[in-house]
Amino acid sequence: MTTKLAAPALFNSAILVQAIKNSFLKLNPKSLARNPVIFVTEVVAALVTAFWIRDLLSHNGNAWFSGQIAAWLWFTVLFANFAEAVAEGRGKAQAEALRRTRTDTMAKRLIIPETNDRIFTKVSASLLNPGDLVLVETGDLIPADGEIVEGIASVNESAITGESAPVIRESGGDRSAVTGGTTVLSDWIKVKITAAPGNTFIDRMIALVEGAERKKTPNELALSILLAGLTLIFLIAVVTLWGLAGYSGTTLSITVLVALLVTLIPTTIGGLLSAIGIAGMDRLIRFNVIATSGRAVEAAGDVDTLLLDKTGTITYGNRLATAFIPVSGVAEKKLVEAVLLASLADETPEGRSIVALCKSNYSLTEPNLAGQQTEIIAFSATTRISGINIGTRKLRKGAVDAILKYVGVTAEKAPPEFTQAVDKISRTGGTPLGVAENGKLLGVIHLKDVVKPDIKLRFNALRAMGIRTVMVTGDNPITAATIASEAGVDDFIAEATPEDKLAYIRAEQKSGRMIAMCGDGTNDAPALAQADVGVAMQSGTQAAREAGNMVDLDSNPTKLIEIVEIGKQLLMTRGSLTTFSIANDVAKYFAIIPALFIATYPELGALNVMHLASPQSAILSAIIFNALIIIALIPLALRGIAYRPIGASAVLRRNLLIYGLGGLVVPFIGIKIIDLLVAALHLA
């Protein structure tokens, strides 16, 4: 079972305390300059504060009103900072789980790497350089990221993945990469260091989790530019209005004009935009997936073609027994009993599945062979047969041609039921095994790569999202077609080579599609690098991890489906809150514009649909609501909009109905309630 990184509560007390402190630290104009909307709010808050001090010193009757406006403007800035600080704090809390795995380990650096001698000197892991060869023995921590060049060992990677079951790591192939901070449980390995000090996998993951290197995504940049443009336009409009008012002899105070500006500009989404992006990466982290950039998370939300490896993703990855077919004259029970006996000593996944099928479907139990003369016949690549001798009984199972040879008959002379079963199984992409006892054929075992039971439903959900699924396999076209049909994928690539994967991805991208895929081997690296979303397995090679833009700490390829959902949730959250922000700005205009001009243009009183107590109360209520709505939406920004696999048009309708209409209605209700409180407390 997958164990996720410890997830802090939505509002953890320690995170909240630190976030409050950081909210004040983020008041630094250099920090706020990257958020134009909130930066402008801070500037005008400082301006109103200056006017408040002037009114206070001159005993002006407006000091109480301007002081309240100044205070709520500062609250608006602090609440926006608080949203970002909480999101960052949750990410940093996640990083602690990874940081605890980092220790100043002592490494056994080999003195003469070229020889087979295991002569070493102990050095601090921080002194290791790429290319150094180290010896790691039972109980040792692997000092840094590297590749096994010799040996095989059982490694506990729970510090990284949260998964308690150890994994086998060995030289050569796709299981040679090891991660610093993990522990060797048995045997020994020689590891060639591949990471420089401070640049190990864990170091990079900690930096990414803490958000120190988080860059804005293209969509986020585009939205930021739009918000900055709107802010500039409204700033020019307000300054122009001030000039026209002065020219016409109408009195408009700076404080009131600032209130108008702040309610005009999109402060709600401006205050939450950064938090939404950070929270999107945080949701992946809590799913034990590290994204190397926000761009990767966002790209996952736009994916419309998903490449999935057959083995281990769509199927269980090992051939499993699904049926026993006896020949004429042999009772099914006799065949099953013979198969069970012949498989008791077979520790392969296929052998264990045969035993499990005998027990579950035929209610058999393992016989007690104590005291009987038994001889285990281990599988051999030469004979391609395994089995057991019990007294005078000789039970065998194995490849069909090998079994026929063992019993001394040709395929043409074998029982018709036997050859028919073999042909049927082969045509459907399965693997037939023959069974014999004392030189006589008993029947056939049907082995097949079993499709996971819920995978078809998941593919249906992806199809509802508009995502096309493609199965990639090295199997022959017949087997691939059978599995593809059973799993319900939209297409498949049989007998796939690395070049085939890369060519397919490039062709799809030329057609304007966004591609996601996963891989763990060096041969997957080109395709991982080419894909818009490349998810590398943490258990895979260094080349694969470097090529992808996400790393799955649990090495579970089926997470591609959840990654796409999290990406779509990020885009939906940003879109929904942007819709809400723009809609509630419209509602605020009905509160503040009549208040500004009702004295000069009494006809504007018709716009005062909320029947607010006074112009001052209307302005103050709108400013208070403008600040409080940011705090109210922080949980939604952090948790994200609940995702459901529905089409784009349905998502748009849902957005407009809930967050568009809601954005219009909520401010009318909220501002009216605040106005009643302001009037009751005589605050304006």
C-alpha positions in Angstrom: 0.0 0.0 0.0 1.2 3.5 -0.8 2.1 5.7 2.1 1.9 9.4 1.4 4.2 12.0 2.9 2.8 13.3 6.2 0.2 16.0 5.3 -0.3 18.8 7.8 -3.8 19.9 8.7 -5.3 22.6 6.5 -4.7 25.1 9.3 -1.9 23.7 11.5 -1.2 25.9 14.5 2.5 26.0 14.0 2.0 26.9 10.3 -0.4 29.6 11.2 1.9 31.3 13.7 4.8 31.3 11.2 2.5 32.5 8.4 1.3 35.5 10.5 5.0 36.4 11.1 5.8 36.0 7.4 2.7 38.1 6.4 4.5 41.1 8.0 7.9 40.2 6.5 6.3 40.1 3.1 5.3 43.7 3.4 8.7 44.5 2.1 8.0 46.3 -1.2 10.7 44.2 -3.0 8.8 41.1 -2.1 5.4 42.5 -3.1 6.6 44.0 -6.4 6.1 40.7 -8.1 2.3 40.9 -7.3 1.3 44.2 -9.0 -2.3 44.2 -7.6 -1.3 43.8 -3.9 1.7 46.1 -4.4 -0.6 48.9 -5.6 -2.8 48.2 -2.6 0.2 48.6 -0.3 1.2 51.9 -1.9 -2.3 53.4 -1.6 -2.6 52.0 2.0 0.6 53.9 2.8 -0.9 57.0 1.1 -4.1 56.8 3.1 -2.1 56.2 6.3 -0.2 59.5 5.6 -3.5 61.3 5.1 -4.9 59.8 8.3 -1.9 61.0 10.3 -2.4 64.5 8.7 -6.1 64.5 9.7 -5.2 63.3 13.2 -2.6 66.0 13.7 -4.9 68.7 12.3 -7.9 67.4 14.4 -9.8 66.9 11.1 -13.2 65.2 11.6 -12.3 62.8 8.8 -9.5 61.1 10.9 -11.7 58.4 12.2 -13.0 57.4 8.8 -9.6 57.6 7.0 -8.0 55.7 9.8 -10.5 52.8 9.4 -9.9 52.8 5.6 -6.2 52.7 6.1 -6.4 49.9 8.6 -8.5 47.7 6.3 -6.3 48.4 3.3 -3.3 47.1 5.4 -5.4 44.1 6.4 -6.1 43.5 2.7 -2.4 43.4 2.0 -1.7 41.3 5.1 -4.4 38.8 4.3 -3.0 38.4 0.8 0.4 37.8 2.2 -1.1 35.4 4.7 -2.6 33.3 2.0 0.8 32.9 0.3 2.6 32.3 3.6 0.2 29.5 4.6 0.6 27.8 1.3 4.4 28.1 1.6 4.3 26.9 5.2 2.4 23.7 4.2 5.1 23.0 1.6 7.9 23.5 4.1 6.2 21.2 6.6 6.2 18.5 3.8 9.9 19.1 3.3 10.6 18.1 6.9 9.8 14.5 6.1 12.5 14.6 3.4 15.0 16.7 5.4 15.0 14.2 8.2 16.5 11.6 5.8 19.5 13.9 5.2 22.4 13.2 7.7 26.1 13.7 7.6 26.7 10.1 6.7 30.2 8.5 6.7 31.0 6.9 3.4 33.3 4.0 2.6 35.2 5.5 -0.3 37.2 2.8 -2.2 40.9 3.5 -2.3 41.7 1.5 -5.5 38.4 1.5 -7.5 39.8 -0.4 -10.4 40.4 -3.6 -8.4 38.0 -6.1 -6.8 39.5 -5.3 -3.4 37.1 -3.8 -0.9 39.8 -1.6 0.7 38.2 1.8 1.7 38.7 4.9 3.8 35.9 6.5 5.7 35.0 10.1 4.7 32.1 12.4 5.2 29.4 12.1 2.6 29.7 15.8 2.0 33.2 15.3 0.7 32.1 12.9 -2.1 32.3 14.0 -5.7 30.7 12.6 -8.8 32.7 9.6 -10.0 33.8 8.5 -6.6 33.2 4.8 -5.9 31.9 3.8 -2.5 31.2 0.5 -0.8 27.8 0.1 1.0 27.3 -2.9 3.2 24.5 -4.4 5.3 23.2 -1.7 7.7 24.9 1.2 6.0 23.2 4.3 4.7 23.8 5.1 1.1 25.8 8.3 1.3 24.7 10.0 -1.9 22.8 9.5 -5.1 24.5 7.0 -7.5 24.5 4.1 -9.8 25.3 0.5 -8.7 28.3 -0.8 -10.6 28.7 -4.1 -8.8 26.6 -6.2 -6.5 23.0 -6.7 -5.5 21.3 -5.7 -2.3 17.9 -5.3 -0.6 17.4 -1.6 0.1 15.0 0.1 2.5 13.7 3.2 0.7 10.9 4.1 3.3 12.7 7.4 4.2 12.0 8.5 0.6 8.9 6.7 -0.5 7.1 5.9 2.8 6.7 2.3 1.6 8.0 -0.2 4.2 8.7 -3.1 1.8 12.3 -3.2 0.8 13.3 -3.3 -2.9 16.1 -5.0 -4.8 18.7 -2.9 -6.4 21.4 -4.3 -8.6 24.0 -3.3 -11.2 22.9 -3.0 -14.8 19.3 -2.5 -16.1 16.7 -0.2 -14.8 17.1 -1.0 -11.0 20.6 0.4 -10.6 19.9 3.9 -9.3 20.1 4.4 -5.6 19.2 7.4 -3.5 21.2 9.0 -0.7 19.7 8.5 2.8 18.3 5.0 2.0 19.6 1.9 3.9 21.1 -1.3 2.6 19.4 -4.2 4.5 21.4 -7.1 3.1 24.4 -8.0 1.0 26.7 -5.3 -0.4 27.0 -3.0 -3.4 29.5 -0.7 -5.0 28.0 2.7 -5.9 29.4 5.2 -8.3 28.4 8.7 -7.0 26.5 10.8 -9.6 25.5 13.8 -7.5 27.6 16.7 -6.3 27.4 17.7 -2.6 24.3 19.7 -2.0 22.8 18.6 -5.3 21.5 15.2 -4.3 18.0 14.0 -5.1 16.9 14.8 -1.6 18.5 18.3 -1.7 16.7 19.1 -4.9 13.4 17.7 -3.7 13.6 19.7 -0.5 14.2 22.9 -2.5 11.3 22.1 -4.8 9.0 21.2 -1.9 9.8 24.4 0.0 8.9 26.4 -3.1 12.2 28.3 -3.2 12.6 27.6 -6.9 8.9 27.8 -7.9 8.5 29.9 -11.0 5.2 31.2 -12.4 3.7 29.0 -15.1 2.8 30.5 -18.5 -0.9 30.7 -17.7 -0.1 32.2 -14.3 2.2 34.8 -16.0 -0.5 35.6 -18.5 -3.1 36.1 -15.7 -0.6 38.2 -13.8 0.0 40.4 -16.8 -3.8 40.8 -17.3 -4.3 41.7 -13.6 -1.4 44.2 -13.8 -3.0 45.7 -17.0 -6.4 46.0 -15.3 -4.7 47.6 -12.3 -3.0 50.2 -14.5 -6.2 50.9 -16.4 -8.2 51.5 -13.2 -5.4 53.6 -11.7 -5.4 55.8 -14.7 -9.2 56.0 -14.6 -9.2 57.0 -10.9 -6.5 59.7 -11.4 -8.4 61.0 -14.4 -11.6 61.1 -12.3 -9.8 63.0 -9.6 -8.6 65.5 -12.2 -12.1 65.9 -13.7 -13.6 66.3 -10.3 -11.2 69.1 -9.5 -11.8 70.8 -12.8 -15.6 70.7 -12.3 -15.4 71.9 -8.7 -16.6 68.6 -7.2 -14.8 67.5 -4.0 -13.5 63.9 -4.0 -11.2 63.1 -1.1 -8.0 61.0 -1.8 -9.2 58.5 0.8 -12.5 57.9 -1.1 -10.7 57.7 -4.5 -8.3 55.1 -3.0 -11.3 53.1 -1.8 -12.7 53.2 -5.3 -9.4 52.1 -6.8 -9.1 49.1 -4.4 -12.6 47.9 -5.1 -12.1 48.3 -8.9 -8.8 46.3 -9.2 -9.0 42.5 -8.8 -7.6 42.2 -5.3 -9.3 38.9 -4.6 -7.6 36.8 -7.3 -4.4 39.0 -7.0 -4.1 38.0 -3.3 -4.8 34.3 -3.9 -3.0 33.6 -7.2 0.4 32.7 -5.7 -1.2 30.5 -3.0 -3.2 28.6 -5.7 0.0 27.8 -7.6 1.9 26.7 -4.5 -1.0 24.6 -3.2 -1.2 22.8 -6.6 2.4 21.6 -6.2 1.7 20.8 -2.5 -1.2 18.5 -3.5 1.2 16.5 -5.7 3.7 16.4 -2.9 1.2 14.9 -0.5 0.6 12.3 -3.2 4.3 11.5 -3.1 5.0 13.1 -6.5 7.6 15.9 -6.8 7.1 18.3 -9.7 10.3 20.0 -10.9 8.2 23.1 -11.8 4.8 24.6 -11.6 4.7 24.4 -15.4 4.7 20.6 -15.1 1.6 20.6 -12.8 -0.2 23.0 -15.1 0.7 21.0 -18.2 -0.8 17.9 -16.5 -4.1 19.7 -16.4 -4.0 20.3 -20.2 -3.0 16.7 -21.2 -5.2 15.1 -23.8 -3.2 12.0 -24.7 -1.9 9.6 -22.0 0.8 7.0 -22.7 0.7 4.1 -20.3 3.0 1.1 -20.2 1.0 -2.1 -20.2 3.1 -4.1 -17.7 2.4 -3.0 -14.1 0.1 -0.2 -15.1 -2.8 -1.7 -17.0 -2.0 -5.2 -16.0 -0.6 -6.7 -12.9 2.7 -7.3 -14.7 3.0 -11.0 -14.1 1.2 -13.8 -15.9 -1.5 -15.2 -13.7 -3.3 -18.5 -13.9 -7.0 -18.1 -14.9 -8.2 -21.5 -15.9 -7.4 -25.3 -16.0 -8.6 -27.2 -19.1 -8.4 -31.1 -18.8 -8.1 -33.4 -21.8 -10.8 -36.0 -22.6 -10.9 -38.8 -20.0 -9.3 -36.7 -17.2 -11.5 -35.4 -14.5 -11.0 -31.7 -13.8 -10.4 -32.4 -10.1 -7.6 -34.8 -11.0 -6.0 -32.1 -13.2 -6.3 -29.4 -10.5 -4.8 -31.7 -7.8 -1.9 -32.5 -10.1 -1.3 -28.9 -10.9 -1.3 -27.9 -7.2 1.3 -30.6 -6.3 3.5 -29.6 -9.3 3.4 -25.9 -8.2 4.0 -26.2 -4.5 7.7 -25.6 -4.9 7.3 -23.0 -7.7 8.1 -19.6 -6.1 7.6 -17.7 -9.3 4.6 -15.3 -9.6 3.0 -17.7 -12.1 3.5 -20.6 -9.7 2.1 -18.8 -6.8 -0.9 -17.7 -8.9 -1.6 -21.4 -9.8 -1.6 -22.4 -6.2 -3.9 -19.4 -5.3 -6.4 -20.4 -8.1 -6.5 -24.0 -6.9 -7.2 -22.9 -3.4 -9.8 -20.1 -4.2 -11.8 -21.7 -7.0 -11.5 -25.4 -6.1 -11.3 -25.2 -2.3 -8.1 -27.3 -2.2 -5.5 -27.2 0.6 -1.9 -27.9 0.4 -1.3 -31.6 1.1 1.0 -32.7 3.9 4.0 -34.4 2.2 5.9 -35.1 5.4 7.3 -38.6 5.5 6.9 -39.1 1.7 9.8 -39.4 -0.7 9.7 -36.2 -2.7 12.1 -34.7 -5.3 11.7 -31.1 -6.5 12.3 -30.6 -10.2 13.4 -27.0 -10.6 12.7 -25.0 -13.7 15.5 -25.1 -16.2 15.9 -22.9 -19.2 17.1 -26.0 -21.1 14.2 -28.2 -20.3 11.6 -25.4 -19.7 9.8 -27.8 -17.3 9.4 -27.9 -13.6 7.5 -30.2 -11.2 7.8 -32.7 -8.4 8.3 -36.5 -7.9 6.2 -37.9 -5.0 7.0 -41.6 -4.7 6.2 -43.1 -8.0 4.2 -40.1 -9.3 6.1 -37.8 -11.6 4.2 -34.5 -12.1 5.4 -32.0 -14.7 4.2 -28.6 -16.1 5.9 -26.4 -18.6 6.0 -25.0 -22.1 3.7 -26.9 -24.4 6.3 -28.2 -26.8 8.6 -29.2 -23.9 5.8 -31.2 -22.3 4.9 -32.9 -25.6 8.5 -33.8 -26.0 8.6 -35.1 -22.4 5.6 -37.4 -22.9 6.9 -38.5 -26.3 4.1 -37.3 -28.6 3.9 -34.8 -31.4 1.4 -31.9 -31.7 -0.5 -33.8 -34.4 -0.9 -36.9 -32.1 -1.9 -35.0 -29.0 -5.5 -35.2 -27.8 -7.8 -32.8 -29.8 -8.9 -31.0 -26.6 -5.2 -30.3 -25.7 -4.3 -28.8 -29.1 -7.6 -26.8 -29.3 -7.1 -25.3 -25.9 -3.5 -24.4 -26.7 -4.6 -22.7 -30.0 -7.4 -20.8 -28.3 -5.2 -19.5 -25.5 -2.4 -18.5 -28.0 -4.9 -16.6 -30.2 -6.2 -14.5 -27.3 -2.7 -13.5 -26.3 -2.4 -15.9 -23.3 0.3 -18.4 -22.5 -0.6 -22.1 -22.4 1.3 -24.5 -20.1 1.1 -28.2 -20.5 0.5 -30.6 -17.6 1.5 -34.3 -17.5 1.7 -37.1 -15.0 3.9 -40.2 -15.5 4.2 -39.5 -19.2 0.5 -38.9 -19.8 -1.0 -35.5 -20.8 -3.6 -34.2 -18.3 -4.5 -30.8 -19.6 -3.5 -27.2 -20.1 -3.1 -24.2 -17.7 -4.2 -20.8 -19.1 -1.8 -18.0 -18.0 -2.5 -14.5 -19.0 -1.4 -10.9 -18.2 -4.5 -10.0 -16.1 -5.9 -6.5 -16.5 -6.5 -4.7 -13.2 -10.2 -4.8 -12.3 -10.8 -1.1 -12.0 -8.7 0.1 -14.8 -11.5 0.1 -17.4 -13.6 2.4 -15.2 -10.6 4.7 -14.8 -10.1 4.9 -18.5 -13.8 5.7 -19.0 -13.3 8.6 -16.5 -10.4 9.8 -18.5 -12.4 9.6 -21.7 -15.1 11.7 -20.0 -12.3 14.3 -19.4 -11.5 14.3 -23.1 -8.2 12.4 -22.6 -7.2 9.7 -25.1 -5.4 6.6 -23.6 -2.6 4.8 -25.5 -1.1 1.5 -24.2 2.6 1.0 -24.9 3.9 -2.6 -24.9 6.6 -4.8 -26.3 4.1 -7.6 -26.9 3.2 -8.9 -30.3 0.2 -7.2 -32.0 -2.2 -10.1 -31.2 -1.5 -10.0 -27.5 -1.5 -6.2 -27.5 -4.9 -6.0 -29.2 -6.4 -8.5 -26.8 -5.2 -6.6 -23.7 -6.1 -3.2 -25.2 -9.7 -4.4 -25.9 -10.1 -5.9 -22.4 -8.7 -2.7 -20.7 -10.7 -0.3 -22.9 -7.8 1.9 -24.1 -8.3 4.0 -27.2 -5.2 2.9 -29.0 -2.0 0.8 -28.5 1.5 0.6 -29.8 2.8 -3.1 -30.0 6.4 -4.2 -30.1 7.3 -0.7 -29.1 10.9 0.5 -29.1 12.3 3.7 -27.6 12.3 5.2 -31.1 8.7 4.2 -31.6 7.7 6.0 -28.4 9.6 9.1 -29.3 8.2 9.2 -32.8 4.6 8.8 -31.5 4.9 11.6 -29.0 6.4 14.0 -31.6 3.7 13.1 -34.1 0.9 13.8 -31.5 2.5 17.1 -30.4 2.7 18.2 -34.0 -1.1 17.7 -34.1 -1.4 20.1 -31.2 -1.9 17.5 -28.4 -0.4 17.6 -24.9 1.3 14.3 -24.0 1.9 12.6 -20.7 3.9 9.4 -20.1 5.8 7.6 -17.4 9.0 5.5 -17.4 11.8 4.2 -15.3 14.5 3.1 -17.7 17.3 4.7 -19.5 15.6 3.8 -22.8 12.5 5.8 -21.6 14.6 9.0 -21.1 14.2 10.4 -24.6 10.4 10.0 -24.5 10.2 11.4 -21.0 12.1 14.4 -22.0 9.9 14.9 -25.1 6.6 14.5 -23.4 4.9 17.6 -21.9 4.5 15.7 -18.7 7.2 13.1 -18.1 6.8 11.1 -14.8 9.9 9.3 -13.8 9.8 6.5 -11.3 12.0 7.2 -8.2 13.2 3.5 -8.4 14.3 4.0 -12.0 17.7 5.1 -13.5 19.3 8.5 -13.0 18.8 9.2 -16.7 15.1 8.7 -16.4 14.8 10.9 -13.3 16.8 13.7 -14.9 14.7 13.5 -18.1 11.3 13.7 -16.6 9.7 16.8 -15.0 8.1 14.9 -12.2 9.4 12.1 -9.9 7.0 9.6 -8.3 8.5 8.6 -5.0 6.3 5.5 -4.8 7.2 4.3 -8.4 3.6 3.6 -9.2 2.9 4.2 -12.9 -0.9 4.3 -12.4 -0.4 7.7 -10.7 -0.4 9.3 -14.1 -4.2 9.3 -13.8 -4.2 11.1 -10.5 -1.5 13.5 -11.7 -3.7 14.6 -14.6 -6.6 15.1 -12.1 -4.5 17.2 -9.8 -3.3 19.3 -12.8 -6.9 19.8 -13.9 -7.9 20.7 -10.3 -5.2 23.4 -10.3 -6.5 25.0 -13.5 -10.1 24.7 -12.3 -9.3 26.3 -9.0 -7.5 29.3 -10.7 -10.3 29.7 -13.2 -13.1 29.4 -10.7 -11.6 32.0 -8.3 -10.7 34.3 -11.1 -14.4 34.2 -12.2 -15.5 34.8 -8.6 -13.1 37.7 -8.2 -14.2 39.5 -11.4 -17.9 38.9 -10.5 -17.6 40.2 -7.0 -15.8 43.3 -8.2 -18.9 44.1 -10.3 -21.1 43.8 -7.2 -18.8 46.1 -5.2 -19.3 48.8 -7.9 -23.0 49.0 -6.9 -21.9 49.8 -3.3 -19.2 52.4 -3.8 -20.0 54.3 -7.1 -23.4 55.7 -5.8 -21.7 56.6 -2.6 -19.1 58.6 -4.4 -21.3 60.6 -6.7 -24.8 60.6 -5.2 -24.3 64.2 -3.8 -23.3 65.5 -7.3 -25.6 63.2 -9.3 -28.7 62.2 -7.1 -29.9 60.1 -10.0 -27.2 57.5 -9.1 -29.2 56.7 -6.0 -31.1 54.3 -8.2 -27.9 52.1 -8.2 -27.9 51.9 -4.4 -29.9 48.6 -4.6 -28.5 47.5 -1.3 -29.9 50.6 0.5 -26.7 51.1 2.4 -26.9 53.4 5.4 -24.7 56.3 4.2 -21.9 57.0 1.6 -19.3 56.6 4.3 -20.8 53.3 5.5 -21.0 52.1 1.9 -17.3 52.8 1.2 -16.1 51.3 4.5 -18.3 48.2 4.1 -17.0 47.6 0.6 -13.4 47.9 1.8 -14.0 45.6 4.8 -15.6 43.0 2.5 -12.7 43.3 0.0 -10.3 42.3 2.8 -12.4 39.6 4.5 -13.3 37.7 1.2 -9.5 36.9 0.7 -9.4 35.2 4.1 -12.7 33.4 3.5 -11.3 32.0 0.2 -7.9 30.8 1.5 -9.2 27.3 2.4 -10.7 26.9 -1.1 -7.4 28.1 -2.7 -5.4 25.6 -0.6 -7.7 22.6 -0.9 -8.7 23.2 -4.5 -12.0 23.0 -6.3 -13.4 19.5 -6.2 -12.6 17.8 -9.5 -15.2 15.8 -11.5 -14.5 14.2 -14.9 -16.9 16.2 -17.0 -16.4 17.9 -20.3 -15.0 21.4 -20.9 -18.4 22.9 -21.7 -19.9 21.4 -18.5 -17.0 22.8 -16.5 -17.6 26.3 -18.0 -21.3 26.2 -17.2 -20.6 25.0 -13.6 -18.0 27.8 -13.2 -20.4 30.5 -14.4 -23.3 29.2 -12.3 -21.4 28.6 -9.0 -18.6 31.1 -9.1 -19.9 33.7 -11.6 -23.4 34.0 -10.1 -22.0 33.3 -6.6 -19.4 36.1 -7.1 -22.3 38.5 -7.8 -24.6 37.4 -5.0 -22.1 36.9 -2.1 -20.9 40.6 -2.1 -24.4 42.0 -2.1 -25.2 39.9 1.0 -21.8 40.4 2.6 -21.6 44.1 2.1 -25.2 44.6 3.4 -24.4 42.6 6.5 -21.2 44.6 7.1 -23.1 47.9 6.5 -25.7 46.9 9.1 -22.9 46.3 11.6 -21.0 49.5 10.7 -24.2 51.5 11.2 -25.1 49.7 14.4 -21.6 50.3 15.9 -21.5 53.9 14.5 -18.2 53.3 12.8 -19.1 55.7 9.9 
